[in-house]
């Protein structure tokens, strides 16, 4: 059985790239806003990993990360931030708030796959 990855990014092109590289090894679910991701989680779905962008409509990635890490149902789901936000302060803050890894866009899909496997060990 494949592990489930939830992708939350407002750019569908990013989700397509990730899906192409990961769909042989993982089941992929994609939403363009964190709000839709939260709704999906509350429907009883529990991914093995979340790939999260920071800047998105309705709710930004910072707020989403804080929300799930404070929620007893979802706090143990690993999160990899995949963002164009280059600020060292932002990367540090996201890691302190509970992100398991932080990868800058543009990204190498093979590197992402390796980092996913390390987080899921």
Number of C-alpha atoms within 10 A of each C-alpha: 6 11 12 18 23 23 28 28 25 19 13 14 10 17 20 14 11 19 20 11 14 18 14 10 13 15 16 22 16 19 18 18 23 25 16 15 20 16 11 15 16 12 9 9 13 16 18 18 21 25 24 26 29 23 16 17 13 11 14 17 23 19 11 20 22 15 14 18 18 14 11 9 13 16 15 14 17 20 27 23 25 23 20 14 17 11 9 9 10 14 19 12 13 22 16 10 14 19 23 18 19 22 20 14 14 10 13 11 15 12 11 20 14 11 16 21 10 10 14 12 5
